[in-house]
Amino acid sequence: MAGFNFKKTSAALLVMDCQEDIVSDLPVGERERLMAALQKALYAARTAAIPIIHIVVQFRETHPEIGSRGFFKTIKESGGMVVGSPGAEICREVRPQPGELIITKKRIGAFTGSDLEQILRSKCIDTIFLAGVSSVGVVESTARQAVDMDFDIVVLSDGCADRDPKTNEAALKYLIPRIGRVISIDTFIAALDELGAPN
């Protein structure tokens, strides 16, 4: 892909917050669209031997990680997103394969409360492809964190979704392009094809 340089050996695909309780809030039909798109991206990444990292947000049963203020207060009050609960599980359509990492975060961005940066640095990864739910939540927040850490970020537009279609459009069309690249999954696949077989 012209003007877009990366190496398979230093790239990773992050699939973020694709968990039952989160995806269930999407508009009617959006889960099916999103899961089909993510399955395409995952298949391409697996075929190209690009590391895949699944990001989840989960808490202990009493939610000691959450205080009495802030965005996550309502999760604590409702008792949601507890480790091992059905709602916190990764959606069956994009369930990790053996060898794929699952990283747990404690806030909106994937780096907060996790060892994601340490893992990316240890694998010498400098380019991260982002997908997940929601576009204006974990995707945008992680993109901003990653840019500040000097990672190159690429967001897979049709691999993202939000409860509000207008918010989704705003994030992908106006907000994220200011800090990184936004491409379709087909463009992602074409770029992998150009790079050839895994080495």
Phi, psi and omega in degrees: 000120187302135177076008182231101185250127172203162178248140178301326183287347180235026179238157176213151175254124177253121175252116196241134173058029175274069184244153191306311183292334181278312182292332180295343179275356181288156177301159180305131179087344185285327177300313182299314179300312183296313183297321178297319179295316180293325177299321176298314181295318180295318179299317180296317180294319179295319179296324181274000181061036174272132179303138177244129180237124178264125180256130177231154172251122182212155182224160173293166188301323181266006179054048180292345180283350184247131179273196183269359179232171172094177187300325187271002181303321182292330177294318178297316182295327181271350181074025185273169173057039179276139178307128178089351180279152181303322182291338180269356182288149174292139181304139186301328184293335183237026182303138181299146172268161178307135179094345178274133184285145169242123181243131181261129177249169184238000179217195187293307182286149185290342182273340186281119179076019180226174176255028182301312182300315180301318180292316178299316179296320182294334178266004181058038179271131178238351179236125180237130175264129187246138174209156177146194185232121010246164182301316183273356178258257186298325183293306181295317182298316179294321178300316181293319177297317183295320179297319178294338179264007177071027169273149168276131182240141178226123181259132178272105191301313182278001172264013180236158178203166179209157178300327182250114180304325180291322176295319178301314180297318181298317180297315186279333184264327188241320188275302185295322180300345177285341183238350182198190183259141176241122181225165176276165177294325177298322177292321175302313180295319179296322179294320177296319179298321179296328181283345175086191183294154177303145177240000000 
